[in-house]
Structures are given as structure tokens and as C-alpha cells.
Amino acid sequence: MSVEFQPIKRGLVLWLGAAIGACPQLGQAQGLLDIYQKAKSQDAQYQIARKSFNAALEKVPQARAALLPTANLTGNKSRQFGVASFSEAAYTDRDVQGMTWSVQVTQPLVRWANWVGYEQADAATRQAAEQLALAEQDLIVRVAQVYLDVLVSDQNTKVMQAQVQAMAEQLALAERTYAVGSGTITDVYEAKSKWALSQAQSVSATNELASKHAELEKILGESLPLVSIDLNKTLHNDLPGPATVQLDAWLAAAMQNPQVKVQQAALEVARMEVRKSQAAHLPTLDLVLSRNGNYSSGSLSSPADLSTQVYSNQAGLQLNVPLFSGGATQSKVRESLVLEEKAQDELTLTQRNVASQVRQAYAGVVNGQAQVAALQMAAEAGRNAVESNKIGFRIGTRINPDVLNAEQQLYATLRDLSKARMETTMQGLKLKAAAGALTQEDLATLDRLLEPTRP
């Protein structure tokens, strides 16, 4: 009975081996912290945020420049050709050269809009700094998520391979008992069905592993091998969680989340824009200093070539009083007031979203820890059930489907256990991120908890 299935087995084994070989092999020293350090220099999304921050740093020097003196040098050199007749005499050729230059220094004295713009630039810089902090937290969460996804997928692949092996052994046992007359053909068909189903699940798990590796490669820009981790032997008693900190404390801390700080800075920028628009109604006063030079070799209209060279200095105050601009200034003020209200609404929405994230993550950690504990007991009971059913099958008190169902239930529980551990860990990281407290040290702590599998 087993001969007809041997070509199928060999084909599936070869396919699985090729598919697994296409994924980066685990077992080399590339842990979570190593991946994160690599991602900080390779992840395009994080680099965009860093470049935006570096560009935003230039807003303050640009705004400060509007408060400092400006100096301009202008010059002009000319040459005139022509003929001229004086007192009805014969025309003579005339060639006159001239040159002028001017140096002007302007120091703003009263320009309220410029001072407001300087404060606005400082607020915009703080906003960019918070956006970079938010991007770094997002990178930590994304790296941890995809890294743990790879580990879970790898764990599932190994569990499915173990299930295939177990189903194959049970199929062989059913065939032997049928051959000696102590089993039934129904047991054989049942075992074949379970074995084929486990093969399909193993193929699906392998595809999922390749997909998760592709997600990691998208962040890093290259494919890297990872340290082999058995999630069912680690993250056992040290799952990150809310500990003794109450939900209200987490919600209070969340108001310092970079998302909230970004919107707070955006609101401040909008308020400064209102003040700057209103300042357009105010007069401006500048101190103007200039030095001018003028040289001419003569004139086309004068028979005598008398050259002149004049230098002059000038100092004064320049007052500008806005009177009417066609209604543009009033319109700008109304626009900036509406944008300020919009920024206030965005801040309120962000605060509510962050509070919701904290509540969801807090509940995820608490419920996840309870789920992990329950699945651990279920896995232990499942192992005992498999052994008991195998013994019962050998002595005739259990039938083959009982053994197969117990084994499938055990492996399903092991898959759910590793997934629950990963999800609970991620909820713990997301809780700290929502509270604005997630740092690289949290990744280092998690990396120490993920103990590599010993060969």
C-alpha cells in the first residue's frame, strides 16, 4: 500500500528542500539588534525622515538672516561714442567713459513679522525633531515585527515538517497493521489523508517563510541570514508587559508620544503664522547706510573734456507704512486663523488616536499573556494525549484516527503558541511606542531574551 505514494513523497520532499533553500539559512550571527543597526542605515523610509530633519535644521538660520544686516554692492561701467559740433564748427568724434558703484547696508530695526518668523522656524525645527523620533520608533516596531514574523514562520515551517514526519510514521504503522491483519483499510486511508493534508500545510508554511524574508529584505535592501530561534523555548517568563503600571499611567505617559508632540509643534507653527500674517499690517523701519562713487571722463554735450570723480556717503532711516494691498493681507489673516483651528483639531484627533493605541496595546499584552499561559498548558496536555493515544493504538484501545487527531491538535497548538508569544511581545513594544518610551534598549532587551537554538 505504501509503494504508490513513494514518488509523491520524494517529489514533495525535493520541492520543500528547494523552497527552503531559497530562503536565507538561519543559524548565523544576525540577531535582532544586528538587523536594527543595519536597518538604520539601509531603510529608505527612515532615511527620508532623517533627510527631512536635516533640511528642517536650516529653517532657523534662514529666519535669523531676516534679522541681520544685508549688504549689496552694485556697479556700472559705460562708454559713449558720438560726434558733436560746437558753435557751428566741424563735427568731432567724442568718446566719454563713465563708472558708478554703490555699497548699501540695510539693518532691519522694526520688522515684527521677521521676529515672529524666527520663533516660527524654531517651532518647525522642534516639529522635525519629533518627526524623526517618531520615525525611529516606527523603525523599531517595523524591524521587530518583521523579525519576529520571520521567526514565527520559520518555527511554523519546522513544526509542519515535524507533523509531516509524524504523519508519515503513523501512515507506515497503519500500513503494517493492515498488512498483518490487525488494522483496517479505513485506518490506512485516514492516515494517507492526514499525511497529504500535512504536506499541503508544510508547503504553505514554506511559502509564508519566503514571503516574510522578502519583507525583511525590503527594509534592509539585502538578504541576510538570521540567528535560529525556537520561540517555544524562549520568551517564556520574560514577556514584556504592563507589569504593575496601571492603564491610567500609560495613558498619561502617552501624551508625551512623538505623534502628540509633532502636532503640538504644528499647532505652534500655525499660531505663529497667524501672528506673522497680522504683522503685515504694521509699519517697518530700517537703517540704511550707503557709499557711492561716480566717475566720468567728460560729456558728449561739452567741448571741454573735464573729468569728474565724486564719492558720497549716506545714512538714513527708511519707514514703510502699509496702507492697502487689495485685501490680500486680510485674506491671509483669515486663512491662517482657519489653519490654526485645523491644527488644533488635528492635535485633538492625534491625542485620541494615541489613547486608543495605548488601550488596545495594553489589552493585547494582558490578554496575550493569559493566552500564552493557556496554550502552554494545552501544549503540555497535547503531548501527553499523543503519547497516550499511541500507546492505546498499540494495545488496541484506540484507533488510528484518534492518534492522528491528537497529533494534529498538538501541532496546531504549538503553532498557535509561538504566534501568541510573538504577538504578545509585539503588543508590549507597541504599548511602549504609544507611550513614547520605546528605545533601542528595548530591542536589546528583547534580543537577549531570544536565545539562539543550540545545534
C-alpha positions in Angstrom: 0.0 0.0 0.0 2.9 2.4 0.6 4.6 1.9 -2.7 2.3 4.0 -4.8 2.9 7.1 -2.6 6.7 6.9 -2.7 7.1 9.1 -5.9 4.8 11.7 -4.4 6.7 11.7 -1.2 10.0 12.1 -3.0 8.7 14.9 -5.2 7.3 16.8 -2.2 10.5 16.4 -0.2 12.6 17.7 -3.1 10.2 20.6 -3.6 10.3 21.5 0.0 14.1 21.3 0.1 14.4 23.6 -2.9 11.9 26.1 -1.4 13.6 26.2 2.0 17.0 26.6 0.3 15.7 29.7 -1.5 15.2 31.4 1.9 18.3 32.7 3.8 19.5 30.0 6.0 19.2 30.6 9.7 21.9 29.9 12.2 24.4 32.7 11.5 25.0 35.6 13.9 22.4 38.1 12.7 20.3 38.9 15.8 17.5 41.4 16.2 19.9 44.2 17.3 22.2 43.5 14.3 19.2 43.7 12.0 18.1 47.0 13.6 21.5 48.6 13.2 21.6 47.6 9.6 18.1 48.9 9.0 19.0 52.4 10.5 21.4 52.9 7.6 19.5 51.0 4.9 15.8 51.5 5.4 14.6 54.1 2.9 11.6 55.2 5.0 13.8 56.1 7.9 16.4 57.8 5.7 13.7 60.0 4.2 12.7 61.1 7.8 16.4 61.8 8.6 17.0 63.9 5.5 13.8 65.8 6.2 15.1 66.6 9.7 18.5 67.7 8.3 16.7 70.0 5.8 14.5 71.4 8.6 17.5 72.4 10.6 18.2 75.1 8.1 15.0 76.9 8.8 16.4 78.7 11.9 19.5 80.1 10.1 17.2 81.3 7.3 14.8 83.0 9.6 17.7 84.5 11.7 19.1 86.0 8.5 16.0 88.2 8.2 17.0 89.9 11.4 20.6 90.6 10.5 22.1 93.2 8.2 22.2 92.8 4.4 24.9 94.3 2.2 24.8 94.8 -1.5 27.4 96.1 -4.0 26.3 97.4 -7.4 28.4 98.8 -10.2 28.1 100.1 -13.7 30.6 101.0 -16.3 29.6 102.7 -19.6 31.2 104.2 -22.7 29.6 106.6 -25.1 30.6 107.2 -28.7 29.4 110.0 -31.0 30.2 113.2 -32.9 29.4 116.7 -31.8 29.6 120.2 -33.3 30.1 123.2 -31.1 29.5 126.8 -32.3 28.8 125.5 -35.9 32.3 124.1 -36.0 33.1 120.8 -37.8 31.9 117.7 -36.2 34.4 116.0 -34.0 34.5 112.5 -32.6 33.6 112.2 -28.9 34.4 109.3 -26.6 33.2 109.5 -23.0 33.7 106.9 -20.3 31.8 106.6 -17.0 31.7 104.4 -14.0 29.4 104.3 -10.9 29.3 102.0 -7.9 27.4 101.8 -4.7 27.6 99.8 -1.4 24.5 99.7 0.7 24.0 98.1 4.1 20.4 97.7 5.5 19.8 96.8 9.1 16.1 96.0 9.9 15.1 97.8 13.1 11.4 97.3 13.4 10.1 94.2 11.5 7.7 92.3 13.7 7.0 89.7 11.1 10.7 88.7 10.9 10.8 88.2 14.7 7.7 86.0 14.6 9.2 84.1 11.6 12.3 83.4 13.7 10.1 81.9 16.5 8.1 80.0 13.9 11.3 78.5 12.5 12.3 77.3 15.9 8.9 75.6 16.4 9.2 74.0 12.9 12.6 72.6 13.9 11.2 71.1 17.1 8.4 69.5 15.0 11.0 68.0 12.6 12.9 66.6 15.6 9.8 64.9 16.9 9.0 63.5 13.5 12.5 62.0 13.4 11.9 60.5 16.9 8.6 59.1 15.6 10.3 57.6 12.6 12.9 55.9 14.8 10.2 54.4 17.0 8.3 53.3 13.9 11.5 51.7 12.6 12.0 49.8 15.9 8.4 48.5 15.7 8.7 47.5 12.0 12.0 45.8 12.4 10.8 43.9 15.5 7.6 42.9 13.7 9.2 41.6 10.5 12.0 39.9 12.5 9.5 38.1 14.8 7.3 37.3 11.7 10.3 35.5 10.2 11.0 33.6 13.4 7.3 32.6 13.7 7.2 31.5 10.0 10.5 29.5 10.5 9.0 28.0 13.6 5.8 27.0 11.8 7.9 25.5 9.0 9.7 23.3 11.4 6.5 22.3 13.2 4.9 21.4 9.9 7.9 19.3 8.9 7.7 17.5 12.2 4.0 17.0 11.6 4.7 15.5 8.2 7.2 13.2 9.7 4.8 12.2 12.5 2.0 11.6 9.9 4.3 9.6 7.7 5.3 7.4 10.7 1.6 6.9 11.6 0.8 6.0 7.9 3.6 3.4 7.9 2.3 2.0 11.2 -1.3 1.8 9.8 0.0 0.0 6.6 1.9 -2.5 8.7 -1.0 -3.3 11.0 -3.3 -3.6 7.9 -0.7 -5.9 6.2 -0.7 -8.3 9.2 -4.5 -8.2 9.6 -4.8 -6.3 12.8 -5.7 -3.0 11.2 -8.3 -1.8 8.7 -8.1 -0.2 5.3 -10.0 2.7 6.8 -7.1 3.4 9.1 -4.8 3.4 6.1 -6.9 5.8 4.1 -7.4 8.1 7.1 -3.6 8.2 7.6 -3.0 9.0 4.0 -5.5 11.8 4.1 -3.9 13.3 7.2 -0.4 12.9 5.7 -1.4 14.6 2.4 -3.0 17.5 4.4 0.1 18.0 6.5 2.2 18.1 3.3 0.0 20.9 1.9 0.3 22.8 5.2 4.0 22.4 5.1 4.2 23.8 1.6 2.0 26.8 2.7 4.3 27.4 5.7 7.4 27.4 3.5 5.8 29.9 1.2 4.9 32.1 4.2 8.5 31.9 5.4 9.8 33.1 1.9 7.3 35.9 2.0 8.4 37.1 5.4 12.0 37.0 4.4 11.1 39.2 1.4 9.5 41.8 3.8 12.8 41.8 5.8 14.8 42.2 2.6 12.6 45.2 1.7 13.7 47.0 4.9 17.4 46.1 4.7 17.8 46.2 0.9 19.5 42.9 1.0 19.0 39.3 2.2 20.7 38.4 5.5 20.7 35.1 7.4 19.2 35.2 10.9 20.0 33.5 14.2 17.9 30.4 14.7 15.4 30.9 17.5 12.9 28.4 19.0 10.1 30.6 20.2 8.6 27.8 22.2 11.8 27.6 24.3 12.3 31.3 24.8 10.2 34.4 25.7 8.9 32.0 28.4 8.7 34.0 31.6 10.0 37.4 30.4 7.3 38.5 28.0 7.3 42.3 28.0 4.1 43.7 29.6 2.5 46.4 31.6 3.7 44.9 34.9 2.3 46.8 37.8 1.8 50.0 35.8 -1.9 50.8 35.6 -3.6 51.8 32.4 -4.2 55.4 33.5 -0.4 55.8 34.0 0.2 54.6 30.4 -2.5 57.0 29.1 -0.8 59.9 30.9 2.6 59.0 29.5 1.1 58.7 26.0 0.6 62.5 26.0 4.4 62.7 25.5 4.2 60.5 22.5 6.2 61.9 19.5 2.9 61.9 17.5 1.4 64.2 20.0 4.5 66.4 20.2 4.6 66.7 16.4 1.0 68.0 16.4 1.7 70.3 19.3 4.6 71.8 17.4 2.4 72.1 14.3 -0.2 74.0 16.3 2.5 76.4 17.5 3.7 76.9 13.9 0.1 77.7 12.9 -0.3 80.2 15.7 3.0 81.9 14.7 1.6 82.1 11.1 -1.4 84.0 12.4 0.8 86.5 14.2 3.1 86.8 11.1 0.0 87.5 8.9 -1.3 90.1 11.3 2.2 91.8 11.4 1.8 92.5 7.7 -0.4 95.5 8.8 2.4 97.0 10.8 4.9 99.6 9.6 8.6 98.6 9.2 11.7 100.7 9.9 15.2 100.0 8.5 18.5 101.7 9.0 20.2 102.3 5.6 23.9 103.1 5.1 25.4 103.6 1.7 28.6 104.8 0.0 28.5 105.8 -3.7 31.2 106.5 -6.2 30.8 108.2 -9.6 33.5 108.9 -12.3 33.0 110.5 -15.8 35.7 111.4 -18.3 33.5 114.2 -19.8 30.3 114.8 -21.6 29.2 114.4 -25.2 27.5 117.8 -25.0 30.5 119.7 -23.6 33.5 120.7 -25.7 35.8 120.5 -22.8 36.9 117.1 -21.5 36.5 117.8 -17.8 36.6 114.6 -15.9 34.7 114.3 -12.6 35.1 111.9 -9.7 32.6 112.1 -6.8 32.3 110.0 -3.6 29.4 110.3 -1.3 28.1 108.7 2.0 24.5 108.4 3.0 22.8 107.4 6.3 19.1 107.4 7.0 16.0 105.7 8.2 13.6 104.1 5.8 10.0 103.8 7.0 7.4 101.8 5.2 3.7 102.0 6.2 1.3 99.5 4.6 -1.9 101.2 3.5 -3.8 98.9 1.2 -2.9 95.7 -0.6 -6.1 94.9 -2.4 -7.4 92.9 0.6 -4.6 90.3 0.4 -3.4 90.9 3.9 -6.8 90.5 5.5 -7.4 87.3 3.4 -4.1 85.9 4.6 -5.0 86.5 8.2 -8.4 84.8 7.8 -6.7 81.8 6.1 -4.1 81.5 8.9 -6.8 81.6 11.5 -8.6 78.7 9.9 -5.4 76.7 9.6 -4.8 77.3 13.3 -8.2 75.8 14.1 -7.4 72.9 11.8 -4.1 72.3 13.6 -6.0 72.3 16.9 -8.4 69.7 15.6 -5.5 67.5 14.3 -3.9 67.7 17.8 -7.1 66.5 19.4 -7.5 63.7 16.9 -3.9 62.6 17.5 -4.4 62.5 21.2 -7.5 60.4 20.9 -5.7 58.0 18.5 -2.8 57.6 20.8 -5.0 56.9 23.7 -6.8 54.3 21.7 -3.5 52.7 20.7 -2.5 52.5 24.4 -5.7 50.9 25.4 -5.5 48.3 22.5 -1.9 47.5 23.2 -2.5 47.3 27.0 -5.4 44.9 26.4 -3.3 43.0 23.9 -0.5 42.4 26.4 -2.8 41.4 29.3 -4.9 39.1 27.1 -1.8 37.8 25.3 -0.1 36.7 28.5 -3.2 34.8 29.5 -3.4 33.2 26.1 0.2 32.1 26.2 -0.3 30.6 29.6 -3.4 28.7 28.4 -1.6 27.5 25.3 1.4 26.3 27.3 -0.9 24.1 29.3 -2.7 23.0 26.2 0.6 22.0 24.5 1.7 20.0 27.6 -1.6 18.3 27.7 -1.4 17.7 23.9 1.9 15.9 24.2 0.5 13.7 26.9 -2.6 13.0 24.7 -0.5 12.0 21.7 1.6 9.6 23.8 -1.5 8.1 25.4 -3.3 7.6 22.1 -0.2 6.0 20.6 0.0 3.5 23.5 -3.7 2.9 23.2 -3.5 2.3 19.5 -0.7 -0.3 20.0 -2.7 -2.2 22.6 -6.0 -1.9 20.7 -7.9 0.5 22.9 -7.6 3.4 20.5 -8.0 3.7 16.7 -5.7 5.3 14.3 -7.8 8.5 13.7 -7.5 9.1 17.5 -3.8 9.3 17.2 -3.9 11.4 14.0 -6.3 13.9 15.5 -4.2 14.2 18.7 -1.1 14.8 16.7 -2.7 17.4 14.5 -4.2 19.1 17.6 -0.7 19.2 19.2 1.0 20.8 16.3 -1.8 23.3 15.8 -1.4 24.2 19.5 2.4 24.6 19.0 1.8 26.9 16.0 -0.7 29.0 18.0 1.7 29.1 21.0 4.6 30.6 19.0 2.3 33.1 17.3 0.8 34.1 20.6 4.2 34.7 22.1 5.2 36.8 19.2 2.0 38.8 19.2 2.2 39.4 22.9 5.8 40.6 22.6 4.8 43.0 19.8 1.9 44.4 21.8 4.4 45.1 24.6 6.6 47.1 22.2 3.6 48.9 20.7 2.5 49.8 24.2 5.8 51.4 24.9 5.8 53.1 21.5 2.3 54.5 22.1 3.6 55.9 25.5 6.6 57.4 23.7 9.0 55.3 25.7 10.2 52.8 23.1 14.0 52.9 22.6 16.8 50.9 21.1 17.5 49.5 24.6 14.1 47.7 24.4 15.3 45.9 21.3 18.5 45.0 23.1 16.5 43.5 26.0 14.3 41.5 23.6 17.4 40.4 21.7 18.8 39.0 24.9 15.6 37.1 25.6 15.7 35.5 22.2 18.2 32.8 22.9 19.7 31.1 19.8 18.9 27.5 19.3 21.8 25.2 20.2 22.9 22.9 17.3 
